[in-house]
Each structure stands twice: as C-alpha cells, then as structure tokens.
Amino acid sequence: MKTLKHVEMEVIEAIIRKCDICYVGVVDGDLPYVLPMNFGYRDNTIYLHSAPVGRIIDILNKNNNICVTFSTDHELAYVSEEIACSYRMKSKSVIANGKVLFVEDMDEKRKCLNVLMEQYSDLKFEYRDPAVKNVKIWKVPIDQVSCKEFGAPHDKYRQDRALEELKKNNK
Ligand SMILES: Cc1cc2nc3c(=O)[nH]c(=O)nc-3n(C[C@H](O)[C@H](O)[C@H](O)COP(=O)(O)OP(=O)(O)OC[C@H]3O[C@@H](n4cnc5c(N)ncnc54)[C@H](O)[C@@H]3O)c2cc1C
C-alpha cells in the first residue's frame, strides 16, 4: 500500500462530496481552534453556516484565515494482525485553505443555504426570512488545496481503477 497525491480537481471534489462533515481550523491568537462543521461545496468554494455569535465568529472577525480538512473512506488495514507497525488507516483526505467572507445579502444567503443542503439532501427547500436573517453564512473561495490517498493499492492497474471509480462517483 502507498500514499498517493492527487491533483485532479474531479478527484478532489469527489472526496469532498463523500464527506458528511469537515473540520474547520482557525487561529485564536497563539492557539489553534478546530470545530467539526457541516458544509456545502460548489465551484472551488466551501459554504458553511453558523450562529451569528460565538467564539468562532469572534475569532474570524479578527483573522478570517481558515483551514478546512475533509476525510473519508476510512478502513483499517494491516499486513499482519500481530505487528502494530503494519497497521494503517486507508483513507482519502483533502486540506483546503482560504479566507472566510460573510454573506449578508438575503438572496445570496438563500443560494448558499441551497448549496449546503445539496450536500445532504436531494429535496428543494424554502427558507423563511427570520431563519435567513439569524444564520451566519460563510463563503470560502479555496486559495490552496492538497489531497492525499493513504493505503492505495501498489499495483498500477488497481490504482487506475480506484481513480476511475472516484471520478465516476463524482458524476
Ligand atoms: C458533527 C458536527 C457538525 C456540526 N456542524 C455545525 C455547523 O454546520 N454549524 C455550526 O455552527 N456548528 C456546527 N457544529 C457545532 C460546532 O462544532 C460548534 O460547537 C459551534 O459552531 C459553536 O462554536 P463556537 O466557537 O461559536 O462555540 P462557543 O459556544 O462560543 O464555544 C465555547 C466553548 O465551547 C467549546 N466548544 C465549542 N464547540 C465545541 C464542540 N463542537 N465540541 C467541544 N467543545 C466545543 C470550546 O471550548 C469553546 O471555547 C457541529 C458539531 C458537530 C459535532
């Protein structure tokens, strides 16, 4: 098994779409602060939503740089059950960096909420004004992204098939 680095956006997007949550890292002065959050993704942009107040909002108002990590397809694997260092967690992950832009326009907020909901449901939703006013919408155009697959098959044929499978799942 080996670690592959992926650069194709269709592979990266397929991994993001398979995740049900992401981990959002911010910088609180000298301290890192990482929160699990739900998300949406479209066109190289991550969408998040939160309460309008809280520690995370205070931090973002001072420093809007964030790092968002996605991880999926976790599968414990080992060469020998008795040998600890032969264990590994097969997985695929994406790390994205960007700056949070808060969306204030009501129509744009609704569009962002639709992107978020599309990650979790095929249904169409309507959002009432008070709910839209009370939610903080974060838009994060991705500035930098990296993607790794851990525990990929060594053999080139199986590796190509695994890549094809990922691309197919994204269609
Ligand atoms: C699977 C999952 C998905 C989530 N999705 C969303 C989402 O889409 N949007 C959203 O706004 N929130 C979501 N949450 C909650 C989110 O992780 C934060 O708790 C929330 O955003 C409030 O953050 P805050 O910094 O404003 O909290 P505050 O209430 O201001 O935090 C006060 C203190 O509570 C502690 N704290 C805060 N959050 C957590 C936590 N999750 N776990 C342990 N300690 C914590 C910290 O020590 C912090 O200093 C999700 C949580 C989980 C587990």
The ligand as an SDF file (V2000), in Angstrom:
LIG
                    3D

 53 58  0  0  0  0  0  0  0  0999 V2000
  -20.7920   16.7300   13.5460 C   0  0  0  0  0  0  0  0  0  0  0  0
  -20.9640   18.1730   13.9170 C   0  0  0  0  0  0  0  0  0  0  0  0
  -21.3900   19.0750   12.9570 C   0  0  0  0  0  0  0  0  0  0  0  0
  -21.5540   20.4190   13.2980 C   0  0  0  0  0  0  0  0  0  0  0  0
  -21.9560   21.2970   12.3280 N   0  0  0  0  0  0  0  0  0  0  0  0
  -22.0800   22.6050   12.6430 C   0  0  0  0  0  0  0  0  0  0  0  0
  -22.4180   23.5660   11.6570 C   0  0  0  0  0  0  0  0  0  0  0  0
  -22.6210   23.2660   10.4670 O   0  0  0  0  0  0  0  0  0  0  0  0
  -22.5160   24.8690   12.0360 N   0  0  0  0  0  0  0  0  0  0  0  0
  -22.2910   25.2560   13.3360 C   0  0  0  0  0  0  0  0  0  0  0  0
  -22.3790   26.4580   13.6320 O   0  0  0  0  0  0  0  0  0  0  0  0
  -21.9400   24.3850   14.2770 N   0  0  0  0  0  0  0  0  0  0  0  0
  -21.8290   23.0670   13.9740 C   0  0  0  0  0  0  0  0  0  0  0  0
  -21.4500   22.1800   14.9340 N   0  0  0  0  0  0  0  0  0  0  0  0
  -21.1250   22.7150   16.2500 C   0  0  0  0  0  0  0  0  0  0  0  0
  -19.7450   23.3660   16.1920 C   0  0  0  0  0  0  0  0  0  0  0  0
  -18.7480   22.3600   16.2650 O   0  0  0  0  0  0  0  0  0  0  0  0
  -19.5320   24.3750   17.3220 C   0  0  0  0  0  0  0  0  0  0  0  0
  -19.8470   23.7900   18.5620 O   0  0  0  0  0  0  0  0  0  0  0  0
  -20.4130   25.6040   17.1180 C   0  0  0  0  0  0  0  0  0  0  0  0
  -20.1820   26.1660   15.8300 O   0  0  0  0  0  0  0  0  0  0  0  0
  -20.1440   26.6920   18.1500 C   0  0  0  0  0  0  0  0  0  0  0  0
  -18.8140   27.1220   18.0310 O   0  0  0  0  0  0  0  0  0  0  0  0
  -18.3590   28.4130   18.8730 P   0  0  0  0  0  0  0  0  0  0  0  0
  -16.8950   28.5440   18.7770 O   0  0  0  0  0  0  0  0  0  0  0  0
  -19.1600   29.6150   18.4580 O   0  0  0  0  0  0  0  0  0  0  0  0
  -18.8400   27.9310   20.3080 O   0  0  0  0  0  0  0  0  0  0  0  0
  -18.9280   28.6530   21.6990 P   0  0  0  0  0  0  0  0  0  0  0  0
  -20.2350   28.2380   22.2660 O   0  0  0  0  0  0  0  0  0  0  0  0
  -18.6580   30.1200   21.6190 O   0  0  0  0  0  0  0  0  0  0  0  0
  -17.7410   27.8880   22.4240 O   0  0  0  0  0  0  0  0  0  0  0  0
  -17.4840   27.9700   23.7940 C   0  0  0  0  0  0  0  0  0  0  0  0
  -16.5160   26.8810   24.1240 C   0  0  0  0  0  0  0  0  0  0  0  0
  -17.1490   25.6160   23.9560 O   0  0  0  0  0  0  0  0  0  0  0  0
  -16.2560   24.6580   23.4370 C   0  0  0  0  0  0  0  0  0  0  0  0
  -16.8230   24.1020   22.2030 N   0  0  0  0  0  0  0  0  0  0  0  0
  -17.4190   24.7380   21.1710 C   0  0  0  0  0  0  0  0  0  0  0  0
  -17.8100   23.8660   20.2130 N   0  0  0  0  0  0  0  0  0  0  0  0
  -17.4410   22.6590   20.6400 C   0  0  0  0  0  0  0  0  0  0  0  0
  -17.5510   21.3500   20.0790 C   0  0  0  0  0  0  0  0  0  0  0  0
  -18.1030   21.1200   18.8570 N   0  0  0  0  0  0  0  0  0  0  0  0
  -17.0590   20.3190   20.7930 N   0  0  0  0  0  0  0  0  0  0  0  0
  -16.4810   20.5220   22.0010 C   0  0  0  0  0  0  0  0  0  0  0  0
  -16.3460   21.7420   22.5760 N   0  0  0  0  0  0  0  0  0  0  0  0
  -16.8150   22.7910   21.9060 C   0  0  0  0  0  0  0  0  0  0  0  0
  -14.9330   25.3760   23.1420 C   0  0  0  0  0  0  0  0  0  0  0  0
  -14.0040   25.0590   24.1600 O   0  0  0  0  0  0  0  0  0  0  0  0
  -15.2830   26.8400   23.1950 C   0  0  0  0  0  0  0  0  0  0  0  0
  -14.2430   27.6230   23.7350 O   0  0  0  0  0  0  0  0  0  0  0  0
  -21.3000   20.8470   14.6240 C   0  0  0  0  0  0  0  0  0  0  0  0
  -20.8590   19.9380   15.5860 C   0  0  0  0  0  0  0  0  0  0  0  0
  -20.6900   18.6150   15.2370 C   0  0  0  0  0  0  0  0  0  0  0  0
  -20.2110   17.6610   16.2850 C   0  0  0  0  0  0  0  0  0  0  0  0
  1  2  1  0
  2  3  1  0
  2 52  2  0
  3  4  2  0
  4  5  1  0
  4 50  1  0
  5  6  2  0
  6  7  1  0
  6 13  1  0
  7  8  2  0
  7  9  1  0
  9 10  1  0
 10 11  2  0
 10 12  1  0
 12 13  2  0
 13 14  1  0
 14 15  1  0
 14 50  1  0
 15 16  1  0
 16 17  1  0
 16 18  1  0
 18 19  1  0
 18 20  1  0
 20 21  1  0
 20 22  1  0
 22 23  1  0
 23 24  1  0
 24 25  2  0
 24 26  1  0
 24 27  1  0
 27 28  1  0
 28 29  2  0
 28 30  1  0
 28 31  1  0
 31 32  1  0
 32 33  1  0
 33 34  1  0
 33 48  1  0
 34 35  1  0
 35 36  1  0
 35 46  1  0
 36 37  1  0
 36 45  1  0
 37 38  2  0
 38 39  1  0
 39 40  1  0
 39 45  2  0
 40 41  1  0
 40 42  2  0
 42 43  1  0
 43 44  2  0
 44 45  1  0
 46 47  1  0
 46 48  1  0
 48 49  1  0
 50 51  2  0
 51 52  1  0
 52 53  1  0
M  END
$$$$
